[in-house]
């Protein structure tokens, strides 16, 4: 593979800089709702109720790792996958009636955060920047 024709900037593009804090906000929102769900459960997590807390919690941790990897220029996919999965979990919870009965605007914000994060992480400038950063880290192959 040849070197990139355009020099790769050290600083991430603006969509990546915006996606990282949105990922952190998404993770904080999930943690907030997880604590509320845990408090209202009174420790009764049988019949699969623990999945309602564990799956979003794992996705939130993955989001934080993905945000770090994106800002470092290592991977856009590490942020996109948990953000998209979390968006699906939130949409499924809303459609199922498990999430949000009278939360209105706050629920829309919680729904929009992972969706916008996923969309920002998958934009072409972000993917090109990460690919360029990866190319810079690869050692040059020696001529035989």
Residue pairs with C-beta under 8 A, 6 or more apart in sequence:
1 135
1 138
3 135
4 132
4 135
4 136
6 132
8 129
8 132
8 133
8 135
8 136
9 129
12 20
12 70
12 71
12 73
12 126
12 129
13 125
13 126
13 129
15 120
15 121
15 123
15 125
15 126
16 70
16 71
16 76
16 120
16 121
16 126
16 129
17 71
18 120
19 67
19 70
19 79
19 117
19 120
19 121
19 126
20 67
20 68
20 70
20 71
20 79
21 67
22 113
22 116
22 117
22 120
23 63
23 64
23 66
23 67
23 70
23 79
23 83
23 117
24 63
24 64
24 67
25 113
26 60
26 63
26 83
26 86
26 110
26 113
26 114
26 117
27 60
27 61
27 63
27 64
29 109
29 110
29 113
30 56
30 57
30 59
30 60
30 63
30 86
31 57
31 60
33 56
33 99
33 110
34 53
34 56
34 57
34 60
37 52
37 53
38 53
41 49
41 53
45 53
52 98
55 89
56 86
56 89
59 82
59 85
59 86
59 89
60 82
60 86
62 78
62 81
62 82
63 79
63 82
63 83
63 86
63 114
63 117
65 78
66 75
66 78
66 79
66 80
66 81
66 82
66 83
66 121
67 79
69 75
69 78
69 79
70 76
70 78
70 79
70 121
70 126
70 130
73 129
73 130
73 133
73 134
74 130
74 133
74 134
75 130
76 121
76 122
76 126
76 127
76 130
79 117
79 118
79 121
80 118
80 121
80 122
83 114
83 115
83 117
83 118
83 121
84 114
84 118
86 114
87 111
87 114
87 115
87 118
90 99
90 110
90 111
90 114
91 111
93 99
93 100
94 100
94 107
94 111
99 107
100 107
103 110
120 126
